[in-house]
Structure formats: structure tokens, C-alpha cells
Amino acid sequence: MTTIVEQPTTSRPWGAGRLAPYPTAMRRPHATVSIDPDTQLGVFRDSAGLVVEMGAHGTSKGTETSTTTNSDSKNDQGHDQDSEQD
């Protein structure tokens, strides 16, 4: 009796054609980031320990309110949402 052993075939992974080299690394203007205990904001410092201004950036705030429109025992609730962005 003859035993046939199948060798596994090696195939290229399906995502290999999508791979690309990593982009060139960028040098950041800061060396460390710490939290200011009074404002709870990040403070960026350079390698000399001086504060680095990171420029203006946007902030956003969202609110959500719950509404109940049915006073009997059945649930009939809704809510609305809004947001503000600088």
C-alpha cells in the first residue's frame, strides 16, 4: 500500500500587495508632556524644559437630554443631541 503525503503549498498572504513602507518619521517640537494640576491641560516642553506653544486647536462639547412623553406605565422615551465645535 502506498501512502501519499501532500506537501503544503506556500502562497502569498492576501494583504501583502497592499503593504507599503512606513512614512518618514517627523520630528516633534516637544520632548515631554505633563498635566498642569490647576487647569488639567497638557503642558508641552522642549528638551531644555521650556514650554512649547502648540498653536490653536479646536475643542468640542456635546450635550444630550432625555425626554419622557408618556405618563402611564409604558415606556415612551426619546432623546436629542447637539454639539458645539470651536
Kinemage of the C-alpha trace (Angstrom):
@kinemage 1
@onewidth
@group {chain A} dominant
@subgroup {mainchain}
@vectorlist {calphas} color= white
{ca met a 1} P 0.000 0.000 0.000
{ca thr a 2} L 1.341 3.399 -0.965
{ca thr a 3} L 0.864 6.429 1.290
{ca ile a 4} L 0.609 9.793 -0.422
{ca val a 5} L 1.812 12.765 1.595
{ca glu a 6} L 0.698 16.140 0.302
{ca gln a 7} L 3.140 18.968 0.778
{ca pro a 8} L 1.577 22.228 1.889
{ca thr a 9} L 1.768 24.927 -0.728
{ca thr a 10} L 3.081 28.317 0.198
{ca ser a 11} L 1.001 31.183 -1.040
{ca arg a 12} L 1.425 34.877 -0.692
{ca pro a 13} L -0.742 36.406 2.084
{ca trp a 14} L -3.782 38.214 0.710
{ca gly a 15} L -2.769 41.627 2.133
{ca ala a 16} L 0.869 41.576 1.008
{ca gly a 17} L 0.071 43.519 -2.151
{ca arg a 18} L -1.316 46.365 -0.037
{ca leu a 19} L 1.820 46.830 2.057
{ca ala a 20} L 3.910 49.963 1.699
{ca pro a 21} L 6.966 51.309 3.506
{ca tyr a 22} L 6.386 53.355 6.647
{ca pro a 23} L 6.343 57.105 6.018
{ca thr a 24} L 9.349 59.164 7.005
{ca ala a 25} L 9.339 59.941 10.719
{ca met a 26} L 8.612 63.522 11.735
{ca arg a 27} L 10.454 65.365 14.469
{ca arg a 28} L 8.054 66.713 17.078
{ca pro a 29} L 8.683 70.160 18.589
{ca his a 30} L 8.276 68.882 22.153
{ca ala a 31} L 10.199 66.415 24.288
{ca thr a 32} L 7.790 65.848 27.205
{ca val a 33} L 4.139 66.387 28.058
{ca ser a 34} L 2.827 66.814 31.596
{ca ile a 35} L -0.554 67.728 33.065
{ca asp a 36} L -0.995 71.114 34.745
{ca pro a 37} L -2.765 70.297 38.057
{ca asp a 38} L -4.698 73.595 38.078
{ca thr a 39} L -6.055 73.575 34.522
{ca gln a 40} L -5.883 69.814 33.796
{ca leu a 41} L -4.362 70.667 30.400
{ca gly a 42} L -1.270 69.202 28.801
{ca val a 43} L 1.921 71.274 29.037
{ca phe a 44} L 4.398 70.566 26.240
{ca arg a 45} L 8.084 71.195 26.994
{ca asp a 46} L 11.157 71.048 24.763
{ca ser a 47} L 14.437 69.334 25.639
{ca ala a 48} L 15.580 72.468 27.542
{ca gly a 49} L 12.451 72.389 29.732
{ca leu a 50} L 10.854 75.452 28.138
{ca val a 51} L 7.125 75.463 27.381
{ca val a 52} L 6.356 74.939 23.688
{ca glu a 53} L 3.218 76.584 22.290
{ca met a 54} L 1.342 74.006 20.257
{ca gly a 55} L -0.870 76.513 18.439
{ca ala a 56} L -4.629 76.823 18.362
{ca his a 57} L -6.726 73.717 18.107
{ca gly a 58} L -10.431 73.043 18.150
{ca thr a 59} L -12.454 71.712 21.012
{ca ser a 60} L -15.908 70.266 21.015
{ca lys a 61} L -18.658 69.799 23.569
{ca gly a 62} L -21.747 67.643 23.281
{ca thr a 63} L -24.966 67.538 25.281
{ca glu a 64} L -27.798 65.051 25.398
{ca thr a 65} L -31.194 65.468 27.033
{ca ser a 66} L -33.668 62.739 27.853
{ca thr a 67} L -37.406 63.259 27.339
{ca thr a 68} L -40.394 61.290 28.592
{ca thr a 69} L -43.690 61.878 26.773
{ca asn a 70} L -45.897 59.197 28.312
{ca ser a 71} L -47.055 59.310 31.921
{ca asp a 72} L -48.545 55.803 32.088
{ca ser a 73} L -46.558 52.660 32.786
{ca lys a 74} L -45.405 52.095 29.203
{ca asn a 75} L -42.033 53.351 28.079
{ca asp a 76} L -42.211 56.126 25.533
{ca gln a 77} L -38.906 57.903 25.778
{ca gly a 78} L -36.741 59.808 23.389
{ca his a 79} L -33.674 61.974 23.468
{ca asp a 80} L -31.947 64.641 21.468
{ca gln a 81} L -28.323 65.523 20.953
{ca asp a 82} L -26.401 68.570 19.901
{ca ser a 83} L -22.776 69.564 19.753
{ca glu a 84} L -20.640 72.682 19.572
{ca gln a 85} L -17.266 72.891 17.913
{ca asp a 86} L -14.759 75.736 18.017
